Amino acid sequence: MAGGPPVRGGRGGRGHRRHDADAGGDAELLARKATLRTEVWDRLEVPGVARFPGPRHRIPNFVGAEAAAEALRDTAAWRAARTVKANPDSPQWPVRQRALEDGKTVYMAVPRLADDDPFFLLDPDHLADTPRRSSSIKGASGSARTVAVDDLEPVDLVVTGCVAVTEDGVRLGKGGGFADLEFALASEAGMIDDRTIVATTVHELQVLPAGAVPVAAHDVRVDLIVTPDRVIEVARGRPRPVGRIRWQELTAEKIAAIPLLARLAADRLPSSPARGPSPDRAPDREDHP
């Protein structure tokens, strides 16, 4: 099979730095996910499926993203939602656009959580441009303001991007762990709870059979999988794990790269943010930040 285990500081094809290069956690689990991620990127690299610049090393943009957004728009979960949290990736741009068109408030993560205030707030009543342009990464800089985690309001619907997702709701990201961090931060702030619906829009080729993606106990599953062709409603088998930052799985490099995490680590522990938690003071597995 293609792919291989994550390499710390490693690079993928064409000189790309692998998103899982600074990932922490079980090495065997990470290696299995890396292999599967490469296989899915391979299957998307066919004419008529992936859009520029191609699927590899990203949440893949796909032909039919608009149709998937329209299918999500037709669900009861969408109609009931007044506030939406969405990822900033290209395949979910049509979702963000339609949320603003429908009068919904949109929270969008700053890419790679690289700001002290790591979320954009898009108010449909106060946009500097059209919903289409305002919901892009570039447009959000003009139409949105960044907000701190403590200023986030509860949301009804979370839309997340995936490299792949199984029919029982297990998502596979691009390896950086940012979706999980966003979810943990938002949960801790009271923005998300067990009642919040989580959806993803993907190409049909990104949907895998149940059990195909290795899963850890703390992984958050999606409730709705929407492709251009169908909507899959996933039955929850257990309460959603919310409100947890898995400090023991964050490398020092990851903590130092995200200003909010570095600040939380500095407030919590006497160690330097660049070093992360000291071994003799590491938080328990179920600890809050």
C-alpha positions as CSV (number, residue, x, y, z in Angstrom):
1,M,0.0,0.0,0.0
2,A,1.1,3.6,-0.6
3,G,2.3,5.9,2.1
4,G,4.1,5.2,5.3
5,P,4.5,6.3,8.9
6,P,4.7,10.0,9.8
7,V,8.1,11.4,9.8
8,R,8.9,14.2,12.3
9,G,9.8,17.3,10.3
10,G,9.3,15.2,7.1
11,R,8.1,16.3,3.7
12,G,5.6,14.8,1.4
13,G,5.8,14.7,-2.4
14,R,6.7,17.8,-4.4
15,G,8.5,19.4,-1.4
16,H,5.4,19.8,0.8
17,R,5.9,19.6,4.5
18,R,3.7,16.8,5.9
19,H,0.8,18.1,8.1
20,D,1.4,15.2,10.5
21,A,5.1,16.1,10.9
22,D,4.5,17.7,14.3
23,A,1.7,15.3,15.3
24,G,1.7,13.5,18.7
25,G,0.0,10.4,19.9
26,D,0.3,6.7,19.2
27,A,2.8,6.2,16.4
28,E,1.2,3.1,15.0
29,L,-2.2,4.8,14.7
30,L,-0.6,7.8,13.1
31,A,1.1,5.6,10.6
32,R,-2.1,3.8,9.6
33,K,-3.8,7.1,9.1
34,A,-1.0,8.4,7.0
35,T,-1.2,5.4,4.7
36,L,-4.9,5.7,4.3
37,R,-4.7,9.4,3.7
38,T,-2.3,8.8,0.8
39,E,-4.6,6.1,-0.7
40,V,-7.5,8.5,-0.7
41,W,-5.5,11.3,-2.2
42,D,-4.4,8.8,-4.9
43,R,-8.0,7.8,-5.7
44,L,-9.0,11.5,-6.1
45,E,-6.3,12.3,-8.6
46,V,-8.5,11.3,-11.6
47,P,-10.1,13.7,-14.2
48,G,-13.4,15.2,-13.2
49,V,-13.0,14.7,-9.4
50,A,-10.4,17.0,-7.8
51,R,-10.1,20.7,-8.5
52,F,-7.0,22.8,-8.7
53,P,-4.4,22.6,-7.2
54,G,-5.1,18.9,-6.6
55,P,-6.1,16.8,-3.6
56,R,-2.7,16.0,-2.1
57,H,-1.6,17.5,1.2
58,R,-4.9,19.3,1.8
59,I,-8.6,18.9,2.5
60,P,-9.4,18.1,-1.2
61,N,-11.5,20.5,-3.2
62,F,-13.8,18.5,-5.4
63,V,-16.1,18.8,-8.4
64,G,-19.6,18.9,-7.0
65,A,-18.8,20.9,-3.8
66,E,-21.6,23.3,-4.6
67,A,-24.1,20.4,-5.1
68,A,-23.0,19.0,-1.8
69,A,-23.6,22.4,-0.1
70,E,-27.1,22.5,-1.6
71,A,-27.8,19.1,-0.3
72,L,-26.7,20.1,3.1
73,R,-28.8,23.2,2.8
74,D,-31.9,21.0,2.3
75,T,-31.5,19.1,5.6
76,A,-33.5,19.7,8.8
77,A,-30.2,20.4,10.7
78,W,-29.4,23.2,8.3
79,R,-32.8,24.8,8.4
80,A,-32.8,24.7,12.3
81,A,-29.3,26.2,12.6
82,R,-29.0,30.0,13.2
83,T,-25.2,29.8,13.9
84,V,-22.7,27.8,12.0
85,K,-19.0,27.0,12.7
86,A,-17.2,26.1,9.5
87,N,-13.6,25.1,8.6
88,P,-11.7,27.5,6.3
89,D,-10.9,25.1,3.5
90,S,-12.0,25.5,-0.2
91,P,-14.4,22.6,-0.5
92,Q,-16.6,24.1,2.3
93,W,-16.5,27.6,0.8
94,P,-19.9,27.0,-0.9
95,V,-21.3,26.0,2.5
96,R,-20.0,29.2,4.2
97,Q,-21.5,31.3,1.3
98,R,-24.9,29.7,1.6
99,A,-24.9,30.1,5.4
100,L,-24.5,33.9,5.0
101,E,-27.0,34.0,2.2
102,D,-29.5,32.3,4.5
103,G,-28.9,34.8,7.3
104,K,-26.8,32.6,9.5
105,T,-23.9,33.8,11.6
106,V,-20.7,32.0,10.6
107,Y,-17.6,31.4,12.8
108,M,-14.6,30.3,10.7
109,A,-11.3,29.3,12.1
110,V,-8.3,31.3,11.2
111,P,-6.1,29.0,9.1
112,R,-3.9,26.9,11.3
113,L,-5.2,28.8,14.3
114,A,-2.4,31.2,13.7
115,D,-3.9,34.3,15.4
116,D,-4.2,35.2,19.1
117,D,-7.9,35.5,18.4
118,P,-8.3,32.3,16.3
119,F,-11.8,32.6,14.9
120,F,-13.4,34.9,12.3
121,L,-16.9,36.1,13.0
122,L,-19.0,36.7,9.9
123,D,-22.3,38.6,10.6
124,P,-24.6,38.3,7.5
125,D,-26.0,41.8,8.3
126,H,-22.6,43.4,8.3
127,L,-20.6,42.2,5.3
128,A,-18.2,44.4,3.3
129,D,-18.9,42.4,0.2
130,T,-21.1,39.7,-1.2
131,P,-21.7,36.5,0.8
132,R,-19.5,34.6,-1.8
133,R,-16.6,36.9,-1.5
134,S,-16.9,37.5,2.2
135,S,-16.9,33.8,3.0
136,S,-13.5,33.2,1.3
137,I,-10.3,33.4,3.3
138,K,-9.2,36.6,1.7
139,G,-12.7,38.1,1.9
140,A,-13.1,37.3,5.6
141,S,-10.2,39.5,6.3
142,G,-12.3,42.5,5.1
143,S,-15.8,41.4,6.3
144,A,-15.1,39.6,9.5
145,R,-13.5,40.4,12.8
146,T,-11.4,38.0,14.7
147,V,-12.7,36.9,18.1
148,A,-11.2,35.3,21.1
149,V,-12.3,31.8,22.2
150,D,-14.0,33.4,25.3
151,D,-16.2,35.6,23.0
152,L,-17.6,32.7,21.0
153,E,-21.4,32.2,21.1
154,P,-23.0,28.7,21.0
155,V,-23.4,27.2,17.6
156,D,-26.1,24.9,16.2
157,L,-24.1,23.3,13.4
158,V,-20.4,22.5,12.9
159,V,-19.2,21.9,9.3
160,T,-15.8,20.2,9.1
161,G,-13.6,19.2,6.2
162,C,-12.2,15.7,5.6
163,V,-9.7,13.8,3.6
164,A,-12.1,10.8,4.1
165,V,-15.0,9.8,6.3
166,T,-16.5,6.5,7.1
167,E,-20.2,5.6,6.8
168,D,-20.2,5.4,10.6
169,G,-18.9,8.9,11.0
170,V,-15.2,8.6,11.6
171,R,-13.3,11.4,9.9
172,L,-9.8,11.5,8.6
173,G,-8.2,14.9,8.4
174,K,-5.0,16.0,6.7
175,G,-2.9,15.1,9.7
176,G,-2.3,18.5,11.4
177,G,-4.9,17.9,14.1
178,F,-6.4,21.4,13.7
179,A,-10.0,20.3,13.4
180,D,-9.7,18.4,16.7
181,L,-8.1,21.4,18.4
182,E,-10.8,23.7,17.0
183,F,-13.4,21.4,18.4
184,A,-11.7,21.1,21.8
185,L,-11.2,24.9,22.1
186,A,-14.8,25.6,21.1
187,S,-16.1,23.0,23.4
188,E,-14.2,24.3,26.3
189,A,-15.6,27.8,25.6
190,G,-19.2,26.4,25.6
191,M,-19.6,27.0,21.9
192,I,-20.2,23.3,21.2
193,D,-21.8,20.6,23.3
194,D,-23.2,17.1,22.9
195,R,-26.3,18.5,21.1
196,T,-24.4,20.2,18.4
197,I,-24.7,18.6,15.0
198,V,-21.5,18.0,13.1
199,A,-21.6,17.7,9.3
200,T,-19.1,17.3,6.5
201,T,-19.4,17.7,2.7
202,V,-17.2,15.4,0.6
203,H,-17.0,13.7,-2.8
204,E,-18.5,10.2,-2.9
205,L,-14.9,8.8,-3.4
206,Q,-14.0,10.1,0.0
207,V,-16.7,8.0,1.8
208,L,-15.3,4.8,3.1
209,P,-16.9,1.7,4.7
210,A,-17.5,1.6,8.4
211,G,-14.3,0.7,10.3
212,A,-11.9,1.7,7.5
213,V,-10.4,4.6,9.5
214,P,-8.6,3.8,12.7
215,V,-10.2,5.7,15.6
216,A,-9.1,6.8,19.1
217,A,-11.4,7.0,22.0
218,H,-11.4,10.8,21.9
219,D,-12.1,11.2,18.2
220,V,-15.2,13.2,17.3
221,R,-17.5,11.6,14.8
222,V,-19.7,13.5,12.4
223,D,-23.5,13.2,12.4
224,L,-24.2,14.1,8.7
225,I,-22.1,13.1,5.7
226,V,-23.2,15.0,2.6
227,T,-22.0,14.2,-1.0
228,P,-23.4,15.6,-4.2
229,D,-25.4,12.3,-4.5
230,R,-26.7,11.5,-1.0
231,V,-27.0,12.4,2.7
232,I,-25.9,9.8,5.3
233,E,-27.3,10.3,8.8
234,V,-25.0,8.7,11.3
235,A,-26.5,7.2,14.5
236,R,-24.5,8.1,17.6
237,G,-23.4,5.1,19.6
238,R,-22.1,7.1,22.6
239,P,-21.9,10.6,23.9
240,R,-19.6,12.9,22.1
241,P,-16.2,13.6,23.8
242,V,-16.1,17.4,24.3
243,G,-14.2,19.9,26.2
244,R,-10.8,18.2,26.2
245,I,-7.4,19.3,24.9
246,R,-5.2,16.3,24.7
247,W,-2.1,17.9,26.0
248,Q,-0.1,14.6,26.2
249,E,-0.6,14.3,22.4
250,L,0.6,17.8,21.5
251,T,4.2,18.2,20.6
252,A,6.2,21.2,21.8
253,E,6.4,22.2,18.1
254,K,2.6,22.2,17.8
255,I,2.1,24.2,21.0
256,A,4.7,26.8,20.0
257,A,3.1,27.2,16.6
258,I,-0.4,28.1,17.9
259,P,-0.5,31.3,20.0
260,L,-3.5,30.4,22.0
261,L,-2.1,27.0,22.9
262,A,1.2,28.5,23.8
263,R,-0.5,31.0,26.1
264,L,-2.6,28.3,27.7
265,A,0.5,26.2,28.3
266,A,2.3,29.1,29.8
267,D,-0.6,29.9,32.1
268,R,-1.0,26.3,33.2
269,L,2.6,25.2,33.6
270,P,5.9,26.8,34.6
271,S,7.6,25.4,31.5
272,S,8.3,27.5,28.4
273,P,5.5,27.4,25.7
274,A,8.1,26.3,23.2
275,R,8.9,23.3,25.3
276,G,5.4,22.4,26.2
277,P,4.4,20.7,29.5
278,S,7.3,19.4,31.5
279,P,7.4,15.6,31.9
280,D,6.9,15.6,35.6
281,R,3.9,18.0,35.4
282,A,2.2,16.7,32.3
283,P,-1.6,17.1,32.5
284,D,-3.8,14.0,33.0
285,R,-5.4,12.5,30.0
286,E,-8.8,13.9,30.9
287,D,-7.5,17.3,32.0
288,H,-8.9,20.6,30.7
289,P,-6.5,23.4,29.5
